[in-house]
Amino acid sequence: MVKAIILDVDGVIVGDKQGVNFPLPAAEVIQKLKEIHKRGIPIILCTAKFGFAILEIIKQAELNNPHITDGGALITNPLEHKIIKTHVIKKHIVKKLSALFIKENIYLEIYTPKNYYVQESQVSNFTKKRTDLLQKEPILVTSLHAIAEKGQIIKLISFTRNDDDIPRIEKILRQFNNMITFIWSSHPYIAPARPGIITAPNVSKEHAAKEAIESLALSFDEVLGVGDGASDWKFMQLCKYAATLENADKQIKALVKTKGEGNYIIAPHINDNGILSIFRYFSL
């Protein structure tokens, strides 16, 4: 029996159809999340995105429980104004990385738990697309290098313009092998640009999921994990139950089947509100 849900956001409840399932989920999805939570089942949103980007979902669905943001670097309950866990990147690493990325003209965002920063010299039409996605304007600064001294940095995101930038970014990051955690991500709204997410060592959705479920005094034998990308398997594999959607990666579709008959479902496309089929399958 499912007693809690860990739910990825992009590609699962948020798509790219403006005014339909972007920047917020469809109205019927929000309503269903609210109904499930009111029955005493925590719904933990789990995303690589900035926490503010999911705040309106949390408010509208009244999801008063822990949520995982910034790739696992932050666990928070914004409805109670409570930070449960923060993983901070060391200042000297932030300084070195920001200097290298700016020198290479690689678009960069730097995050604290409450704000994100962009260097004025890098502002472009891409900044507007990112603002649409995150639902919050960045704080513009003359130098990102100086931001490391001003607060707790939990995440940096570098962006490719296209796949040709991938080797350049990976070459920079090889200098910081054991000092950071790095994963590639994607979002159709900003394609072909691809975000590379940098957090403190050992930060992941998997570790954050363990911390969040522990804070709720639950067992993963009672948890449903839902995601659409291979990186989501890190938390989904912990859960007894798993689900994904038709728009998901082939790899994740194969992995959810390893849960066994009755413990998984591959639901319709996000644009068909496949998440509602998942909830029906698990009698939620």
N, C-alpha and C positions, 0 to 999 in steps of 0.2 A: 504494500500500500504506500502510495506517494504522500509523504508528509512535508516535503519541501521541494522547491524547484530552483535550479541554477540555470539562468537564461541568458545566452548571448543576445546581443541587441541587433547590430547590423546584419542584414541577411536573414534574420529570424523574425523579428517583429518590426524592424525599420528597413524599408526598401529605398527605392530611388524615384518613386512616382510622386512628384510634388503635389502636396495637398491631399494625397490619398494615403500613402504610408511613409511619407517623408515630409518634414523632419520628425514627425511623430507617428506612431503606429495608427492603423485604422481605428476608428471610433469603437467598433465592436470588439476589437482586440483589447483596447484600454478597459472597456467595460468588463470583459471576461477576466482580465488580470485582477481587477478590483473585486469581483465576486469571489474568485478563488482565495484571495488574501483574506477577505472577510470571514471565510470559513476556517481560518486559523492555519492556513498553509503559507509559510513565508515564500516569497518569490524574490530571489537574489539576482538582480541584474548584474551581468558580468561582461565587462567591455574593456577594450584597449583605449577607449575614448576618454576625454576629459570629463570629469564628473558632472560639470554644469550641463553637458550635452544630453544627459539623461534625467536631469532634475525635473523637467516638466512631466515626463512619463511617471516618475515616482510620485509626484504631487497628484496628478490626475487619477492614477490608479490607487493612490493611498497606500503605497507599499512601505509600511513602517517597519523595516527590518534592515539588516546590513546589506550593502551593495559593494561590488568590486569594480573599481575603475582603474584607468591608466595601466592596463595590462597586469594588474595585481599589485601595483605600487601603493594603492590606497584602498582601504576598506572603511566605509563611512555609512552612517545613517543620517541623511540630510534632514529628514523630518523631525529628528530630535537634536539636530545640530551637533552630532557626535562623530568624532573621528575615532575609529576603533583601532586602526593600524596604519602606520606610515613607514614606507621604505625610502630612504633618502640617498641620492647619489652624492658622493664626496665632492666638495667644492672644487678641488684642483682638477678633477676629471671633467667637470662641467666647463671649467675655463679652457682646458686644452681642446676639448671636443668642439666647443663653440668657435674657437679661433680657427681650427682646421676647416670646419664646414664653411664658415664665412669666407675664408681665403679661397676655397674651391668653388665659391658661388653656388653652394647647395642650400636650398631653402630650409630654414630651421625654425622650430618652435621650442620654447622652454617652458616647463610647467611647474608651478607650485600647487598645493592642494586647492587653492581658491582662484588662481589666475593663470593666464598663459601670455607669453611675451614673443614679439616678433621685432626684428631689427628694421628700423625705418627704411633703410636702403634696399630692403628686400620686398617691400610692399608692392603688390601687383594685383591683377585680376584674380590670381590664385588665392590671395588673402581673402577676397570676398567669398569665394567658394568655400573656403575653410570656415569662415564666419557663419555661412549658411548651415554648414554641417554641425558645428559646435554650438550654435545658438548663442554665441557670445563674442563680442569684439575683443581682439587681442589688445594688450597694453603695448603700445609702440615705444621703443627705446632707441637711443642713438647707438648703443652697443650692448649686444647680448652677453659679451664677455663679463660685463660688470654685474649682471643679474645674479651670478653665483653667490655674491656677498650679501644679497638682500633678502634671502629667504630659503626655505627648505625646497630644494629642487628634487622632484620625484620622477620626472620624465623629460626626455628630449625626443623630438620627432624630426628626422631628416626626410626629405622628399626627393625622389627622382623626378626628372621631367619625362623620362622614358627609360626603357630597360638598359640603354647605354650607360646610364649613371650608376647602375648597380655595382659594377666592379670598382668604381671610384669610391663609393661609400664603404664597401666592404674592405677595401685597402686601408682606409682610415681606421676602421674599427678593429682591424687586426692588431693595432698597437695597444689595444685596451682589453685583450683577451679575457682575463679573469677579473677585471675590474667592473664589468657591466654585464647586463643581460640584453641581448638584441634579438628582435624578431621582425620579419617582414610582414606587413599587413596589406590590405587593399580595401577600396570602397569604390563602387561604380560611379558615384557622383563626382569623384576627382580623377578618374582614369583619363589618360594613361599614367598620370602621376601615381607613385606608389610610396606609402609611408614606411619608414623604418623606425621602429619603436625601441628606444634605449631607456633602460631602467637600472636600478641597483643590482648587484650580483644576487643570483638565486631568486629573483622576483619572477613570478609566473602566475597565471590564472589558477594553476594547480595548487600552489602553496596558499594562495589567497582563499581558494575554496575551502581548504582544510581549516584555515583560521576562522572563516565565516561560519562554517557548519559547527565547529567547536564552540563558537560564541553562542550558538543557538541550542547547544546540548542535544544535538541530533546525531544519528548514524547515517553514513552514506548508503546503507541498505534501505533507507527510506527516502532517497533523493532521486529526482529525475534531472538529468543534465541535457540541455538542448543547445546545439551549436551548428554552424554551417561550414567551418573551416578546419583544416588539419590541426591547427594550434589549439582549437577548442577541445580536442580529445584529451588534452592534459588534465582538464577537470572532469570531462565526461566519463573517462575511464574509471574514475573513483566511484561513480554513481552506479547503483544497481540497475537503474533504468536510463535509457538514452534514446534520443530522438533527433532527427534532422529533417531537412526539407528537400524538395526536388531540385531547387536551385543550388544546393550545396556541392562542395567538392566531391569527386568520385571517391577519394580516399576516405572521407568521413562517412560516406554512405556504406562503404564496405566495413568500416570499423564498428558502426552501431549494430550491425548484424551479429557481431560476436557476443552481444549480450544475450542472445538466445530468444527463441519464440516466446512471445508474450511480454518481453522486456524491452522491445524496441519498436519504432515505427519510422518509416520514411514518408513524410507527409507531402501534400501538394505544395506548389511554388509559393513563395512569400506573397506574390501578387494575387494569389487566391486565398490568402490568410491561412496558410497551412498550419500555423500554430494552433488554430482552433480545432483542427483535426487531431492534433497531438493531445490536446486537453481532453477531447472526447474519448480518444483511445484509452487514456489512463483514468477515465471516469472522474475528471476534475471539474 
